[in-house]
């Protein structure tokens, strides 16, 4: 007689992980579907408390789900809201938030997994807009350096204003 060793929660996590992996890898899945689910996938993060020698205190270290980690180094599309990093109207280095400025990570209303540093291709400048925009670029995941954001995008191009 086999004993059922897995909890409902672990089975659901496994099912969700497999579903997302299959969804992203199947040809014929629309890019729009993938874009709509990018922040949802990137939000698959838990936190573990660890002592940080450099800071001399316990900090919350992100534990990025393997489904999200599979996007590391891959070209992705993501929609969000521009959060300017300087007072300039247009900039080639900016932050993208899954939420509008009033709800962004730096305002305390969301977690670090909802923000992404964006470096534009060829340092092309993008003008600030309060509307949702879409970028395409190479995602980099940084789960260890607490002085940087968890996510960044390089060689980004704006594909929807």
Helices and strands as residue ranges (DSSP letters): H 8-25, H 31-36, H 38-42, E 45-52, E 57-64, H 66-69, E 75-83, E 90-91, E 93-97, G 101-103, G 105-107, G 112-114, E 115-120, G 121-123, E 126-127, E 133-141, E 151-160
